[in-house]
Amino acid sequence: MNWYLLTIKKYAVFQGRARRKEFWMFALFNILFSIILGIIDVLIGTYNWQSDTGLLSSIYSLFVILPNLAVTTRRLHDINRSGWWQLLYLIPIIGWLVLLYFFVSKGNIGTNRFGEDPKQNDLNTSDQTTKLVV
């Protein structure tokens, strides 16, 4: 849940890099919340069967558009690619498969043109925390 909240806090940060864990945890919680809100829409009667949309799930979708674009851009930055690669979403199946490959790919080790390695930063932060506690 912390990874989801981190992404929401950085909702409009398109600079820097995002680890695979940050991206996939956001995706997981995003899917879970969408399913739960869809069920609630059906239960309280705000689901429109003709348009296949619900009030709460639509509001939530609007709420997470910008954080989703931002974390996806940062994830692409982690593998040294521009955020513009998200336009592959417009190419059905092939574009989606290419993006899926990018999203599961290991990020560049060390600094790249988009910033420092977020995985290394997490390791350094946890080392400093351990040193402070001891």
Salt bridges, closest charged atoms under 4 A:
GLU22 OE2 - LYS10 NZ 3.99
GLU22 OE2 - ARG74 NH2 2.77
ASP78 OD1 - ARG17 NH2 2.83
ASP78 OD2 - ARG75 NH1 2.67
ASP122 OD2 - ARG19 NH1 2.75
